[in-house]
Amino acid sequence: MMKDFKCIACGSNLVIRFQNVFDTRFGIDGKYEIGRCEVCGIEQILPLPSPENLKGLYETYYNFGGEKGTSYTGLREYFFSSVFYRFWLAMDGDISFHRQDGSGRLIDIGCNEGRGLRIYKKNGFEVQGLESNEQAAAEARKRGYNVYTGPLEKFQPENPYDVVVLSNVLEHSLNPKDMLFYVGRILKPGGQVWISCPNIESWQRDIFGHYWINWHVPFHIIHFSKHTLTSLLEKTGFKIQKLRQESPALWIAHSLIVRLFAKPGRPTKQLRSPILVATLMLVIRALFFPILWLGNRIGRGDCLIIIAKKSDQCASL
């Protein structure tokens, strides 16, 4: 038991589950532990990085860093714009809500350079974004999107939204309870929050151990199970409407690459190899479909996907 560390969701004591977890993507120095709350069951990294430290890490390493003109970015943009992408989503699973059609005002929190905004707009929504990375936000604005910067808690839109998207975002929060509170504040009555995040009960975590791609320290602060995420949503005034699990071939391919090549303190360059990653994805999806399907059905999929509706208990603008 770690008496000096407290759960960021409920303030209770933590028990260490994993030790010596390191950054397998960018080669950032440092090792972390994963603690599990004795009361609410949520798991989190230890020690927690400070908000200032995290801001610097995001600006240096994470998502859009100005990379243009490489084979990786070129093939990525072509893939997301192609008909094959829609087919792949139907086959492999949609963890970013890119097949979700609809209408109304939608804001994508953590929109990066606006790749998702283009898809949501095509699907019928009036889109906006919120992005803390100034460079990424500027790139999204060049593409014609209205993107706000700064923290969610200080964001005060003129009109509330029908949909708030948290696609692989909530696990990055130093205070997920407050984040959901602020999401409820900017939603219309009856509005929806769309959430996807890694599943701490994934069978892949058990198989890959310290090399599971979704430890992603120090950026993934908190880890949810189906129970802990639905419980947190209900406590913050949301009603679960849909819940499913997926196991993207990309995530398995990344875990395999990390297991083979990752070394502490060194970036895993093979994660940026489009040929290697694409080949592994196709092989995994073709050969291991029954295993992935079964894992999802028994609650051991790699990604939790939830659509929740704002209830009367949520705060209003």
C-alpha positions in Angstrom: 0.0 0.0 0.0 1.2 3.5 -0.8 0.1 5.8 2.0 1.8 8.8 0.4 -0.2 8.6 -2.8 -3.9 9.1 -3.1 -6.5 8.3 -5.9 -7.1 11.3 -8.1 -10.8 10.2 -8.5 -11.8 9.7 -4.9 -8.8 10.4 -2.6 -8.4 6.9 -1.2 -5.3 4.9 -0.8 -3.5 3.1 -3.6 -2.0 -0.4 -4.0 0.9 -0.8 -6.5 0.0 -3.1 -9.4 2.9 -2.6 -11.8 6.4 -1.2 -11.4 9.2 0.1 -13.7 6.8 1.1 -16.5 8.6 3.2 -19.0 7.8 5.3 -22.1 7.9 2.9 -25.1 7.1 5.5 -27.8 9.2 8.6 -27.5 12.0 7.4 -25.2 11.2 9.9 -22.4 13.4 9.2 -19.4 11.9 8.0 -16.2 10.0 5.0 -14.8 6.6 4.9 -13.3 4.4 2.7 -11.2 0.7 1.9 -11.6 -1.4 2.1 -8.5 -5.0 0.8 -8.0 -7.4 2.6 -5.7 -8.6 0.3 -2.8 -12.1 1.9 -2.9 -13.1 3.0 -6.5 -10.8 0.6 -8.4 -9.5 3.2 -10.8 -5.8 2.8 -11.7 -3.3 5.6 -12.2 0.4 6.3 -12.8 2.7 7.3 -9.9 4.1 9.7 -9.4 1.7 12.1 -11.1 3.4 14.6 -13.4 2.6 18.3 -12.7 0.4 20.2 -15.1 3.4 22.4 -16.1 5.5 19.3 -16.8 2.7 17.7 -18.9 2.3 20.8 -20.9 5.9 20.8 -21.9 5.9 17.1 -22.7 2.8 17.5 -25.0 4.4 20.5 -26.8 7.6 18.6 -27.3 6.5 15.1 -28.1 2.8 14.5 -28.5 0.5 14.3 -31.5 1.1 17.1 -34.0 4.6 18.5 -33.8 4.7 20.1 -37.2 5.6 16.9 -39.1 4.8 17.3 -42.7 5.8 15.7 -46.0 7.0 12.3 -44.6 5.9 9.0 -45.9 4.2 8.3 -42.6 2.0 11.5 -42.6 1.4 11.2 -46.4 0.1 7.7 -46.2 -1.9 8.5 -43.0 -3.7 11.4 -44.7 -4.4 9.3 -47.8 -5.8 6.4 -45.7 -8.1 8.6 -43.6 -9.5 10.2 -46.8 -10.0 6.9 -48.7 -13.1 4.7 -49.1 -11.0 1.9 -47.7 -11.0 3.7 -44.3 -14.7 3.4 -44.0 -14.5 -0.3 -44.8 -11.7 -0.8 -42.3 -13.8 0.9 -39.6 -16.6 -1.5 -40.2 -14.3 -4.5 -40.0 -11.8 -3.5 -37.4 -14.0 -1.3 -35.1 -14.6 2.4 -34.9 -12.9 3.8 -31.7 -13.1 7.5 -32.8 -16.8 7.7 -33.7 -15.9 8.3 -37.4 -18.9 6.3 -38.6 -21.4 8.2 -36.3 -23.8 10.3 -38.5 -26.0 13.0 -37.1 -26.6 16.7 -36.8 -26.2 19.6 -34.4 -23.3 21.2 -32.6 -20.3 19.0 -31.9 -17.1 19.8 -30.2 -14.1 17.5 -30.4 -12.0 18.0 -27.2 -8.3 17.2 -28.0 -9.0 17.7 -31.8 -5.2 18.0 -32.6 -4.8 19.3 -36.2 -8.5 18.7 -37.1 -8.4 15.3 -38.8 -11.5 14.2 -36.9 -13.3 17.5 -37.4 -13.2 16.9 -41.2 -14.9 13.5 -40.7 -17.5 14.7 -38.2 -18.4 17.6 -40.5 -18.8 15.2 -43.4 -21.1 13.1 -41.2 -23.5 16.0 -40.8 -22.4 17.9 -37.7 -21.6 21.6 -37.1 -18.1 21.2 -35.7 -15.7 23.0 -33.5 -12.6 21.9 -31.6 -10.7 22.5 -28.3 -7.0 21.8 -28.4 -4.3 22.8 -25.8 -1.4 22.4 -28.3 -1.2 25.8 -29.9 0.7 24.5 -33.0 -1.9 21.8 -33.7 -4.8 24.3 -33.1 -3.2 26.7 -35.6 -3.0 23.9 -38.2 -6.6 23.1 -37.7 -7.6 26.8 -38.1 -5.7 26.8 -41.4 -8.0 24.0 -42.5 -11.0 26.3 -41.8 -12.1 25.0 -38.4 -13.0 27.0 -35.3 -10.7 25.7 -32.6 -10.3 27.1 -29.1 -7.2 26.8 -27.0 -6.8 26.7 -23.3 -8.1 24.5 -20.5 -11.6 23.1 -20.6 -12.6 24.5 -17.2 -12.1 28.1 -18.5 -14.0 27.4 -21.8 -17.3 29.2 -21.9 -19.0 28.8 -25.3 -21.8 31.1 -26.4 -24.1 28.2 -27.0 -24.1 24.6 -25.6 -23.4 21.6 -27.7 -25.3 18.6 -28.7 -22.3 16.3 -28.7 -18.9 16.4 -26.9 -16.3 14.0 -28.2 -13.6 12.6 -25.8 -11.9 10.2 -28.2 -8.9 8.8 -26.3 -8.8 11.9 -24.1 -10.2 11.2 -20.7 -7.3 8.9 -19.7 -5.0 11.9 -20.1 -6.8 14.0 -17.4 -5.3 14.8 -14.0 -8.8 15.1 -12.7 -11.3 13.0 -14.8 -14.2 13.8 -12.4 -13.9 17.5 -13.0 -13.4 17.0 -16.7 -16.8 15.2 -16.9 -18.3 17.9 -14.8 -17.1 20.6 -17.3 -18.3 18.5 -20.2 -21.8 18.4 -18.7 -21.6 22.2 -18.3 -21.2 22.8 -22.0 -23.7 20.2 -23.1 -27.4 20.9 -23.9 -30.0 19.1 -21.8 -30.1 15.6 -23.2 -26.8 16.1 -25.0 -24.3 13.3 -25.4 -20.7 12.7 -24.5 -18.8 10.1 -26.7 -15.9 8.5 -24.9 -13.3 6.0 -26.0 -10.3 5.0 -23.9 -8.2 1.9 -23.2 -9.6 -0.9 -21.1 -7.4 -1.8 -18.1 -9.1 -5.3 -18.1 -7.9 -5.9 -21.7 -6.4 -9.4 -22.3 -3.6 -7.6 -24.2 -2.4 -5.9 -21.0 -2.0 -9.4 -19.5 -0.2 -10.7 -22.6 2.2 -7.8 -23.2 2.7 -6.7 -19.5 5.0 -3.7 -19.3 5.0 -3.4 -23.1 1.3 -2.9 -23.5 1.1 0.2 -25.8 -1.7 1.8 -23.7 0.4 2.3 -20.6 1.7 5.3 -22.6 3.4 6.9 -19.6 3.6 9.7 -18.7 0.6 10.8 -20.9 -2.0 8.2 -19.8 -2.6 9.3 -16.3 -5.6 7.1 -15.4 -6.8 3.7 -16.5 -10.5 2.7 -16.5 -12.4 -0.6 -16.5 -16.0 -0.9 -17.7 -17.1 -0.6 -14.1 -15.0 2.3 -13.0 -15.8 4.4 -16.1 -19.5 3.8 -16.0 -19.5 4.5 -12.3 -17.7 7.8 -12.7 -20.1 8.8 -15.5 -23.1 8.1 -13.3 -21.6 10.0 -10.4 -21.1 13.1 -12.6 -24.7 13.0 -13.9 -24.6 11.0 -17.1 -26.8 8.0 -18.1 -25.1 5.3 -20.2 -26.9 4.8 -23.5 -24.5 2.5 -25.4 -21.4 0.6 -24.4 -19.2 -1.7 -26.4 -15.6 -2.9 -26.7 -13.2 -3.1 -29.6 -9.6 -4.3 -30.1 -8.1 -2.3 -32.9 -5.5 -4.1 -35.0 -3.3 -0.9 -34.8 -3.1 -1.1 -31.0 -2.0 -4.8 -31.1 0.5 -4.1 -33.9 2.0 -1.3 -31.8 2.2 -3.5 -28.7 4.0 -6.2 -30.8 6.4 -3.6 -32.1 7.1 -2.2 -28.7 7.7 -5.7 -27.3 10.2 -6.4 -30.0 12.0 -3.1 -30.2 11.4 -0.8 -27.3 14.3 0.2 -25.0 14.1 2.6 -22.0 15.3 6.1 -22.9 15.1 5.4 -26.7 12.3 6.3 -29.2 10.8 3.3 -30.9 11.2 4.4 -34.5 9.5 1.3 -35.9 6.2 2.6 -34.7 6.5 5.2 -37.5 7.1 2.6 -40.2 4.0 2.6 -42.4 4.9 -0.6 -44.2 5.6 -2.5 -40.9 2.6 -1.2 -39.1 0.2 -1.7 -42.0 1.4 -5.3 -42.6 1.0 -6.2 -39.0 -2.5 -4.7 -38.9 -3.6 -6.7 -41.9 -2.1 -10.0 -40.6 -3.6 -9.5 -37.1 -7.1 -8.7 -38.4 -7.0 -11.6 -40.9 -5.6 -14.3 -38.6 -6.8 -13.4 -35.1 -10.4 -12.2 -35.8 -12.0 -14.9 -33.7 -9.8 -14.1 -30.7 -10.4 -10.3 -31.0 -14.2 -10.9 -31.3 -14.3 -13.2 -28.3 -12.2 -10.8 -26.2 -14.6 -8.0 -27.0 -17.7 -10.1 -26.1 -16.4 -11.3 -22.7 -15.4 -7.7 -21.6 -11.6 -8.1 -22.3 -11.4 -5.9 -25.4 -8.6 -3.3 -25.6 -10.9 -0.2 -25.9 -14.0 0.9 -24.1 -16.5 2.9 -26.2 -19.4 4.7 -24.4 -22.1 7.0 -25.4 -23.7 8.7 -22.4 -26.5 11.2 -22.1 -26.5 14.3 -19.9 -29.1 13.8 -17.2 -30.9 16.4 -15.1 -28.2 16.1 -12.4 -25.5 17.5 -14.7 -24.6 21.2 -14.3 -26.0 23.5 -17.0 -24.5 26.6 -18.6 
